Amino acid sequence: MNRRHLLHRLAMLSAATCAAGPEAVLAQEDRPITIVVPYAPGGTTDMLGRLIAQQMGSALGRTVIVENKPGAGTAIGASQVARATPDGTSLLIATSTTLAINPWLYKKLSYDPARDFAPVSMIGAVPLMVVVHPSVPARSLAELVTLAKGKPESMSYGSAGNGSPQHLGAEMFKSTAGVNLTHVPYRGSALALADLLGGQLQVMFTDIAPALQHVRSGKLRALAVTSRKRQSVVPEVPAVAETGIAGAEGFEAVAWQSVVAPAGTPAALIERYSVEIGKIIAQPDLRSRLERDGFEPGASSPAELSAYIQSETARWGKVVRASGTTID
């Protein structure tokens, strides 16, 4: 970018910020930004929130803090941000559960994903990995399907709970492949993984990172990943879409992460935050680190995220309705 174009872009950003009103200018200059993570500390979403907070703070020259607000399938944290003043000082790490799945699961949701938030940027996605206990005599996903069809209801899979990405990813696969696997919900994926390792479960659709060491040690067998393409961290494991199972072409079931702000947040601030997040996610060393943990990094514009949320809401709605899962 030459000097004239750079000056023009800075002038346009300055004009847009001023047009957004004095509140936006104040928010940019001297108020801390809070990024709400709707999960407990320590997980993937929390890690991403802290990473973005640290680097956004440095880029903007402002204090950016992370506040963990777990509970109610992300609804507690989401509700807090939905009700926050739309002045650019509140952001939410919103997941596919928050924006695309909860509207179908909860009869009474304390926020409206379509009405209460302004999309900022995608962060990326967490594919699942289909793993089985070594006692299961299936060396491929196609063999697992054949085995499950030959013994209806004889195979159980565990998940992090009703309505979790692991649960609904498995339900999507069941519908696609025409198999019947019995769902056993747990209070968290770690408990389900422990029972899979112990042989109490036969199958699990799990995040890649926690299962990877067990796959490499031979305690579990990986059959497929649920992203559209193979993952660099496990290049030998095929995507579901390439396993040759009828109807599985184009199959994808990922838990994605994004950043949103309260509806009504000035457009100039939304654009600024989106640009900074894009710069963070584009860093080669960061991308490599995230990919090693089984995460697909990928930023977006606010408009692109808005369109993606709409398509994912419709897609997961079909899965939830087919599964019959509801949470009061």
Order of alpha helices (4+ residues) and beta strands (2+ residues): alpha-alpha-beta-alpha-beta-alpha-beta-alpha-alpha-beta-alpha-beta-alpha-beta-alpha-beta-alpha-beta-beta-alpha-alpha-beta-alpha
